[in-house]
Amino acid sequence: MKSPLTHWPQRALGMAMVLAQGLAGAAPGKLPAAPAAPAAAVAPAPVDAETLPVPGSCGEGDKLPPAALAQLRALEPGTADPRQQLQELAQQALQRSQALGAANLLAQAARADWEEAKAARLPQLNLGGSLVHAGSKTQDYPLQSGPKASVNLSVSAPIFDAGRNVQLANWRAQLAEGARLGLLSTEQQLVLQTVSLSMDRGRYQLQAKVYVQYVGKMRCLVEALGTIVKADRGRASELVQAQKTQQQAELALLQTLSTLRQVEGRLRRLVGDDLPPGASYGALLTQVPELSEMQRDAEQAPDIVALDAQARAQSSYAASVAAAYKPQVSLLLGSTASAIHQAGDTRRSGEWVAGVSLNMPLYNAGSDHSISAARLRSEAARLQRDEQLEVRRYRMLDMHEAATSSFERARLIVETLRNSERVRASTLQQWAQLGRRSLFDVMGAEADYYSLRVAQVNALVDGQQSVALLWSLGRGVLTPLQ
C-alpha cells in the first residue's frame, strides 16, 4: 500500500518538509538526539518535573495566546526557599487556627481541674453569717420576737482518706497531661494538612505547566495541518482529529487549573488570604526514613502518649473510687456567735467545737459494682492504647511501602520518558517527512509523552506526601523540614 504522502502535490511536500523541520527541531533525515537523563533526587531518585527536558520542538507554549502565556508565567515557582516557606506556612496555620485555640483552652481548663483536685488535701476555712427576724411563742407566755444575728467560723482538714484525694489529684493530673498532648496532636495534624496542601498546590502547578506545553504543541500541529490541508483537501479529517486532541488538552488544562484553585482556597483557609507564590518542593521529603526507626518513634507520638495518660488517669480514678469506701478521718474546728434583740434586751451567746470526725462505710450494695466499673474502664483504656499503637505501626508500614513504590515509579517513569521522547520525535519526523506514520501515531506519541510527564509529577508528589504522613505518625512532619 502506497504511503499517503505520494499523493501530495510537490508544493505541499516541500511545505510539509519545512514545517516538519520546525516541528521536529532536527535537520531532514536526522533524528533528534535523546534528551539528557535528569538528575536523581533519591535512590532510586525521581526528578522534579520542572527539571525534565522540555523539547524545543514547535516552541511549546509559543503558540499560546497572551492570556495563556501570562497564565504559564504565573505558574512559575517563586524564589523563596521551599523548606523555609513550608515552615512559615505551618506557623501561620498554627497562629490562625481556632481549633488549635480551643484545644489550648481545654488543656488549660484540664490543668485548672488538676490544681483544684490537688488543693483538696489542704485545710478549708469557711466563714458564714445570717441576719434574720426570729420569734418564739410558748403557752401562757407572750410572743417573743426580734432581730437575730449569727456568725460562724469553721476549719476542716482531711487527716486520713485511704489515699482518695491523692488518687483524684493523680486522675486530674493525667487528664491534664492527655489534654496537653492532645494539643500537640492537633498541632501536628494542622501542620500535616498545611504541608500536604502545599505539596498538592505544587503538584497541580506542575501539571498545569505540562498541559500548557501540550496545548502549545497541539496548536502548532493544528497550524501545520491547516497549511497542508490548503494544498491537499483530502487531509481535512486529520486536521479535525488534531483539533479534537487540542481541545482535549485544553480541557485537561482547565480541569487542572480548577483543581489548583480549589487547593489554594483550602490552603488560604489555613494560612490566610496572603498566599505566597509557590515554591519548588521537588527536593523536599524525598528520603524515605527507616521503617524500624519510625515504628519505634510511634510510641512517642503525642496521640499514643495521650492514650497512655488517659489509661493511667482511669487507673487512678479506679483507685480513688475504691478508697471512697474506706474509713475517712477529718479534723473539725468551729465557732458560732449569735445575738438576739427582744423587748429592748439583747442576749448574746456563743459555742465552739473542736475534734475529729470519722466516717466508716459499713455496707453499700453498689460499692463493688462502682469499683468494678472503674477498673474495667481503666483496662479498656489500656487496650485502646495498645490497639491504636498497633494500628499506627501498620499504617506506617503502608505509608513506607507507598512512599518507596511512588519514588520507584517516578524513577521508572523518568527512564520511560527518554524512550517516549525518542518515539515522539521519530514518529513526528516519519509522518511529516517520510509519510510512514499516520497522524494518529503522532498524536498517540504526543499524548503518551505528556501523560508520562503528568504521571511522573503525580508519582513524585505521592511519594513526598507519603513521607510526610509517615513522619506525622511519629515525631512530626516538621522534623525532616528543620
C-alpha positions as CSV (number, residue, x, y, z in Angstrom):
1,M,0.0,0.0,0.0
2,K,1.4,3.3,-1.0
3,S,2.0,6.0,1.6
4,P,-0.5,8.8,1.5
5,L,2.5,11.1,1.1
6,T,2.9,10.0,-2.5
7,H,-0.4,11.7,-3.3
8,W,0.7,15.1,-2.1
9,P,1.4,17.8,-4.7
10,Q,5.1,18.6,-4.9
11,R,4.5,22.1,-3.4
12,A,2.7,20.6,-0.4
13,L,5.5,18.1,0.1
14,G,8.1,20.9,0.2
15,M,6.0,22.9,2.6
16,A,5.5,19.9,4.9
17,M,9.2,19.3,5.0
18,V,9.8,22.8,6.1
19,L,7.1,22.6,8.7
20,A,8.5,19.2,9.9
21,Q,11.9,20.7,10.4
22,G,10.2,23.2,12.8
23,L,8.1,20.5,14.4
24,A,10.9,18.0,14.9
25,G,13.6,20.5,15.7
26,A,16.0,18.5,13.5
27,A,17.5,18.6,10.0
28,P,15.8,16.3,7.4
29,G,17.0,12.8,7.6
30,K,18.3,13.1,11.1
31,L,16.6,12.0,14.3
32,P,16.9,14.4,17.2
33,A,19.2,13.3,20.0
34,A,17.6,11.9,23.1
35,P,17.4,14.4,26.0
36,A,19.9,14.1,28.8
37,A,18.8,12.0,31.7
38,P,17.5,14.1,34.5
39,A,19.3,14.2,37.8
40,A,18.1,11.8,40.5
41,A,16.6,13.2,43.7
42,V,16.8,10.0,45.8
43,A,17.9,6.5,45.3
44,P,16.1,5.4,43.2
45,A,15.7,9.1,42.5
46,P,12.7,10.6,40.9
47,V,13.2,14.0,39.4
48,D,11.1,17.1,39.8
49,A,9.0,17.5,36.7
50,E,10.3,21.1,36.4
51,T,13.8,19.7,35.7
52,L,12.7,17.4,32.9
53,P,13.9,18.4,29.4
54,V,11.3,20.3,27.6
55,P,11.8,19.8,23.9
56,G,12.2,22.9,21.8
57,S,10.1,21.4,19.0
58,C,7.5,23.7,17.8
59,G,8.2,26.1,20.6
60,E,5.8,24.5,23.1
61,G,3.9,27.5,24.6
62,D,5.0,29.8,21.8
63,K,1.7,29.3,20.1
64,L,-0.4,30.2,23.1
65,P,-2.4,33.5,23.2
66,P,-1.1,36.2,25.5
67,A,-3.5,35.4,28.3
68,A,-2.3,31.7,28.3
69,L,1.3,32.8,28.3
70,A,0.6,35.1,31.3
71,Q,-1.0,32.1,33.0
72,L,2.1,30.0,32.3
73,R,4.3,32.7,33.8
74,A,2.1,32.7,36.9
75,L,2.7,29.0,37.4
76,E,6.5,29.5,37.6
77,P,7.7,28.9,41.2
78,G,8.9,31.8,43.3
79,T,12.5,32.3,44.5
80,A,11.7,31.6,48.2
81,D,13.5,28.7,49.9
82,P,10.9,25.9,49.8
83,R,11.9,24.5,53.2
84,Q,11.6,27.9,54.9
85,Q,8.3,28.6,53.1
86,L,6.7,25.4,54.4
87,Q,7.9,26.2,57.9
88,E,6.4,29.7,57.6
89,L,3.1,28.4,56.2
90,A,2.9,25.9,59.1
91,Q,3.5,28.7,61.7
92,Q,0.8,30.9,60.1
93,A,-1.6,28.0,60.2
94,L,-0.9,27.4,63.8
95,Q,-1.4,31.0,64.7
96,R,-4.7,31.3,62.8
97,S,-6.3,28.0,63.8
98,Q,-9.4,28.4,66.0
99,A,-9.4,24.6,66.6
100,L,-5.9,24.9,68.0
101,G,-7.0,27.8,70.2
102,A,-9.9,25.7,71.5
103,A,-7.6,22.7,72.2
104,N,-5.3,25.1,74.1
105,L,-8.2,26.4,76.3
106,L,-9.2,22.8,77.0
107,A,-5.7,22.0,78.1
108,Q,-5.6,25.0,80.4
109,A,-9.0,24.0,81.8
110,A,-7.8,20.5,82.5
111,R,-4.7,21.9,84.3
112,A,-7.0,24.1,86.4
113,D,-9.1,21.0,87.3
114,W,-5.8,19.3,88.5
115,E,-4.9,22.3,90.6
116,E,-8.3,22.1,92.2
117,A,-8.0,18.4,93.0
118,K,-4.6,18.9,94.4
119,A,-5.8,21.6,96.8
120,A,-8.4,19.2,98.3
121,R,-5.8,17.9,100.7
122,L,-5.3,21.3,102.3
123,P,-7.4,22.7,105.2
124,Q,-10.5,24.6,104.3
125,L,-11.7,27.7,106.2
126,N,-15.3,28.8,106.0
127,L,-17.0,31.9,107.3
128,G,-20.8,32.2,107.5
129,G,-23.3,34.5,108.9
130,S,-27.0,35.3,109.0
131,L,-29.4,38.2,109.9
132,V,-33.0,37.2,110.5
133,H,-36.1,38.2,112.4
134,A,-36.7,35.4,114.9
135,G,-39.6,34.8,117.2
136,S,-40.9,32.2,119.6
137,K,-44.3,31.5,121.3
138,T,-44.7,29.5,124.5
139,Q,-48.1,28.7,126.1
140,D,-49.1,31.1,128.8
141,Y,-46.2,33.4,127.8
142,P,-46.3,36.3,125.5
143,L,-44.8,36.3,122.0
144,Q,-41.1,37.0,121.9
145,S,-39.6,38.2,118.7
146,G,-36.8,40.4,117.4
147,P,-33.8,40.5,115.0
148,K,-31.2,37.8,115.4
149,A,-27.7,37.9,114.0
150,S,-25.2,35.0,114.0
151,V,-21.7,34.4,112.7
152,N,-19.8,31.1,112.4
153,L,-16.3,30.2,111.5
154,S,-15.2,26.6,110.7
155,V,-12.0,24.9,109.7
156,S,-11.8,21.3,108.3
157,A,-8.9,19.3,107.1
158,P,-8.6,15.6,106.0
159,I,-6.4,13.5,108.2
160,F,-6.8,10.1,106.6
161,D,-8.8,9.2,103.5
162,A,-7.1,6.0,102.3
163,G,-5.4,7.9,99.5
164,R,-8.7,9.1,97.9
165,N,-7.6,12.7,97.4
166,V,-4.2,11.7,96.2
167,Q,-5.7,9.4,93.6
168,L,-8.2,12.0,92.5
169,A,-5.3,14.5,92.0
170,N,-3.4,11.9,90.0
171,W,-6.5,11.3,87.9
172,R,-6.8,15.0,87.1
173,A,-3.1,15.3,86.5
174,Q,-3.1,12.6,83.9
175,L,-6.2,14.1,82.2
176,A,-4.4,17.4,82.1
177,E,-1.4,15.7,80.5
178,G,-3.6,14.0,78.0
179,A,-5.2,17.4,77.1
180,R,-1.7,18.9,76.6
181,L,-0.7,16.0,74.4
182,G,-4.0,16.4,72.5
183,L,-3.0,20.0,71.8
184,L,0.3,18.8,70.4
185,S,-1.5,16.2,68.3
186,T,-3.8,18.9,66.9
187,E,-0.7,21.0,66.0
188,Q,0.8,18.1,64.2
189,Q,-2.4,17.4,62.2
190,L,-2.7,21.0,61.3
191,V,1.0,21.1,60.1
192,L,0.5,17.9,58.1
193,Q,-2.6,19.4,56.5
194,T,-0.7,22.6,55.6
195,V,2.3,20.7,54.1
196,S,0.0,18.3,52.2
197,L,-2.0,21.1,50.7
198,S,1.2,23.0,49.8
199,M,2.5,19.8,48.1
200,D,-0.8,19.4,46.2
201,R,-0.5,23.0,45.1
202,G,2.9,22.4,43.7
203,R,1.5,19.2,42.0
204,Y,-1.2,21.0,40.1
205,Q,1.1,23.9,39.2
206,L,3.5,21.4,37.6
207,Q,0.6,19.5,35.9
208,A,-0.8,22.8,34.6
209,K,2.6,23.7,33.1
210,V,2.8,20.3,31.3
211,Y,-0.7,20.8,29.9
212,V,0.1,24.3,28.8
213,Q,3.0,22.9,26.8
214,Y,0.8,20.1,25.5
215,V,-1.7,22.7,24.3
216,G,1.0,24.7,22.7
217,K,2.3,21.6,20.8
218,M,-1.2,20.8,19.6
219,R,-1.8,24.3,18.4
220,C,1.4,24.1,16.4
221,L,0.4,20.8,14.9
222,V,-3.0,22.2,14.0
223,E,-1.4,25.2,12.3
224,A,0.9,22.8,10.3
225,L,-2.0,20.7,9.3
226,G,-4.0,23.7,8.3
227,T,-1.2,24.7,5.8
228,I,-1.2,21.1,4.5
229,V,-4.9,20.9,4.1
230,K,-4.9,24.1,1.9
231,A,-2.7,22.1,-0.5
232,D,-4.5,18.7,-0.1
233,R,-8.1,18.8,1.0
234,G,-8.1,15.1,1.4
235,R,-6.2,15.5,4.7
236,A,-9.1,17.6,6.3
237,S,-10.0,14.7,8.6
238,E,-6.6,14.7,10.1
239,L,-7.0,18.4,10.8
240,V,-10.3,17.7,12.6
241,Q,-8.6,15.0,14.6
242,A,-5.8,17.3,15.6
243,Q,-8.2,20.0,16.6
244,K,-10.1,17.5,18.8
245,T,-6.9,16.5,20.5
246,Q,-6.1,20.1,21.1
247,Q,-9.5,20.7,22.7
248,Q,-9.0,17.7,24.9
249,A,-5.6,19.1,26.1
250,E,-7.3,22.5,26.8
251,L,-10.0,20.7,28.7
252,A,-7.4,18.9,30.8
253,L,-5.7,22.2,31.4
254,L,-8.9,23.9,32.6
255,Q,-9.7,21.0,34.9
256,T,-6.2,21.1,36.4
257,L,-6.4,24.9,36.9
258,S,-9.8,24.5,38.6
259,T,-8.4,21.9,41.0
260,L,-5.4,24.2,41.6
261,R,-7.7,27.0,42.6
262,Q,-9.7,24.7,44.9
263,V,-6.5,23.6,46.7
264,E,-5.3,27.2,47.0
265,G,-8.7,28.0,48.5
266,R,-8.3,25.3,51.2
267,L,-4.8,26.5,51.8
268,R,-5.9,30.1,52.3
269,R,-8.4,28.9,54.9
270,L,-5.5,27.7,56.9
271,V,-2.8,30.3,56.3
272,G,-4.8,33.4,55.3
273,D,-5.5,35.2,52.0
274,D,-2.0,36.4,51.6
275,L,-0.8,33.2,49.9
276,P,2.9,33.5,48.7
277,P,3.9,32.3,45.3
278,G,4.5,28.6,45.0
279,A,8.0,27.2,45.5
280,S,9.8,24.2,44.0
281,Y,9.3,21.4,46.5
282,G,10.9,18.7,44.4
283,A,13.9,18.2,46.7
284,L,12.0,18.0,50.0
285,L,10.7,14.9,51.7
286,T,12.3,12.6,49.1
287,Q,14.2,10.4,51.6
288,V,12.2,7.5,52.9
289,P,13.1,7.0,56.6
290,E,13.9,3.6,58.1
291,L,10.7,1.8,58.9
292,S,12.1,0.3,62.2
293,E,13.1,3.7,63.4
294,M,9.6,5.2,62.6
295,Q,7.8,2.3,64.4
296,R,9.9,2.9,67.5
297,D,9.0,6.6,67.3
298,A,5.3,5.7,67.1
299,E,5.3,5.0,70.9
300,Q,6.4,8.6,71.5
301,A,3.8,10.1,69.2
302,P,1.5,12.6,71.0
303,D,-1.6,10.6,70.2
304,I,-0.2,7.4,71.8
305,V,1.3,9.1,74.8
306,A,-2.0,10.9,75.3
307,L,-3.8,7.5,75.4
308,D,-1.1,6.3,77.9
309,A,-2.0,9.3,80.1
310,Q,-5.7,8.5,79.8
311,A,-5.2,4.9,80.8
312,R,-3.2,6.0,83.8
313,A,-5.9,8.5,84.6
314,Q,-8.6,5.8,84.6
315,S,-6.4,3.6,86.8
316,S,-6.1,6.5,89.4
317,Y,-9.8,7.1,89.2
318,A,-10.5,3.4,89.9
319,A,-8.2,3.6,93.0
320,S,-10.0,6.8,94.2
321,V,-13.4,5.0,93.9
322,A,-12.1,2.1,96.0
323,A,-10.7,4.5,98.6
324,A,-14.0,6.3,98.9
325,Y,-15.5,3.1,100.6
326,K,-12.7,3.0,103.2
327,P,-12.7,4.9,106.6
328,Q,-12.3,8.7,106.3
329,V,-11.0,10.8,109.2
330,S,-11.1,14.6,109.2
331,L,-10.2,17.4,111.6
332,L,-13.0,19.8,112.6
333,L,-12.8,23.2,114.3
334,G,-15.7,25.5,114.5
335,S,-17.1,28.5,116.4
336,T,-20.5,30.3,116.4
337,A,-21.6,33.6,117.9
338,S,-25.2,34.9,117.9
339,A,-27.2,37.9,119.2
340,I,-30.9,38.4,119.5
341,H,-32.7,41.6,120.4
342,Q,-36.1,41.2,122.1
343,A,-38.2,43.7,124.1
344,G,-35.3,46.1,124.3
345,D,-32.9,43.5,125.6
346,T,-30.0,42.0,123.7
347,R,-28.9,38.5,124.5
348,R,-25.6,37.1,123.2
349,S,-24.5,33.5,123.1
350,G,-21.6,31.5,121.6
351,E,-20.4,28.0,121.1
352,W,-17.4,26.2,119.7
353,V,-16.4,22.7,118.7
354,A,-13.0,21.0,118.1
355,G,-12.2,17.4,117.3
356,V,-12.1,14.8,114.6
357,S,-14.9,13.2,112.6
358,L,-14.8,9.6,111.5
359,N,-16.8,8.2,108.6
360,M,-16.6,4.4,108.2
361,P,-18.8,2.8,105.5
362,L,-20.2,-0.4,106.8
363,Y,-22.4,-1.6,103.9
364,N,-23.1,-0.2,100.4
365,A,-24.8,-2.5,98.0
366,G,-23.4,-0.7,94.9
367,S,-19.8,-0.3,96.0
368,D,-18.5,-3.4,94.4
369,H,-20.2,-2.6,91.1
370,S,-18.8,1.0,91.0
371,I,-15.3,-0.2,91.8
372,S,-15.5,-2.9,89.2
373,A,-16.8,-0.4,86.6
374,A,-13.9,1.9,87.2
375,R,-11.4,-0.8,86.9
376,L,-12.9,-2.1,83.7
377,R,-12.7,1.3,82.2
378,S,-9.1,1.5,83.2
379,E,-8.4,-1.8,81.4
380,A,-10.4,-0.7,78.4
381,A,-8.3,2.5,78.1
382,R,-5.1,0.4,78.2
383,L,-6.4,-1.9,75.5
384,Q,-7.4,1.1,73.4
385,R,-3.9,2.5,73.6
386,D,-2.4,-0.9,72.6
387,E,-4.8,-1.1,69.7
388,Q,-4.1,2.4,68.4
389,L,-0.3,1.8,68.6
390,E,-0.7,-1.4,66.6
391,V,-2.9,0.4,64.0
392,R,-0.3,3.2,63.8
393,R,2.5,0.8,63.2
394,Y,0.7,-1.0,60.4
395,R,-0.2,2.4,59.0
396,M,3.5,3.3,59.0
397,L,4.1,0.0,57.1
398,D,1.6,1.0,54.5
399,M,3.0,4.6,54.1
400,H,6.6,3.3,53.9
401,E,5.6,0.9,51.1
402,A,3.6,3.6,49.4
403,A,6.5,6.1,49.5
404,T,9.0,3.6,48.3
405,S,6.7,2.5,45.5
406,S,6.0,6.0,44.4
407,F,9.6,7.1,44.2
408,E,10.4,3.9,42.3
409,R,7.6,4.5,40.0
410,A,8.8,8.1,39.4
411,R,12.3,6.8,38.6
412,L,11.0,4.3,36.1
413,I,8.8,6.9,34.5
414,V,11.8,9.2,34.0
415,E,13.6,6.3,32.2
416,T,10.5,5.7,30.2
417,L,10.3,9.4,29.3
418,R,13.6,9.2,27.5
419,N,12.3,6.5,25.2
420,S,9.0,8.2,24.8
421,E,10.8,11.4,23.7
422,R,12.7,9.4,21.1
423,V,9.5,7.7,19.8
424,R,7.7,11.1,19.8
425,A,10.4,12.8,17.7
426,S,10.8,9.8,15.3
427,T,7.1,9.4,14.8
428,L,6.6,13.1,14.0
429,Q,9.5,13.1,11.5
430,Q,8.4,9.8,9.8
431,W,4.9,11.2,9.5
432,A,5.8,14.6,8.2
433,Q,8.8,13.9,6.1
434,L,8.6,10.3,5.0
435,G,4.9,9.5,5.2
436,R,5.5,6.3,7.0
437,R,3.3,7.1,10.0
438,S,-0.3,8.2,10.4
439,L,-1.4,11.3,12.3
440,F,-2.9,9.0,14.9
441,D,0.6,7.7,15.6
442,V,1.8,11.2,16.0
443,M,-0.9,12.3,18.4
444,G,-0.6,9.0,20.3
445,A,3.1,9.6,20.8
446,E,2.4,13.2,22.0
447,A,-0.3,12.1,24.3
448,D,1.9,9.3,25.7
449,Y,4.8,11.7,26.3
450,Y,2.7,14.3,28.2
451,S,0.7,11.8,30.1
452,L,4.0,10.3,31.3
453,R,5.2,13.7,32.5
454,V,2.0,14.2,34.4
455,A,2.3,10.6,35.9
456,Q,5.9,11.5,36.9
457,V,4.7,14.6,38.8
458,N,2.0,12.5,40.5
459,A,4.4,9.8,41.5
460,L,6.9,12.2,42.9
461,V,4.3,14.2,45.0
462,D,2.6,11.0,46.1
463,G,5.9,9.8,47.5
464,Q,6.5,13.1,49.2
465,Q,3.1,13.1,50.8
466,S,3.5,9.5,52.0
467,V,6.8,10.5,53.6
468,A,5.1,13.5,55.3
469,L,2.4,11.3,56.6
470,L,5.0,8.7,57.8
471,W,6.8,11.4,59.8
472,S,3.5,12.8,61.2
473,L,2.7,9.3,62.6
474,G,5.9,9.6,64.7
475,R,7.9,12.7,65.7
476,G,6.0,15.1,63.4
477,V,6.3,16.3,59.8
478,L,8.3,19.4,60.8
479,T,11.2,17.1,62.0
480,P,12.6,16.4,58.5
481,L,11.9,20.0,57.4
482,Q,14.0,21.6,60.1
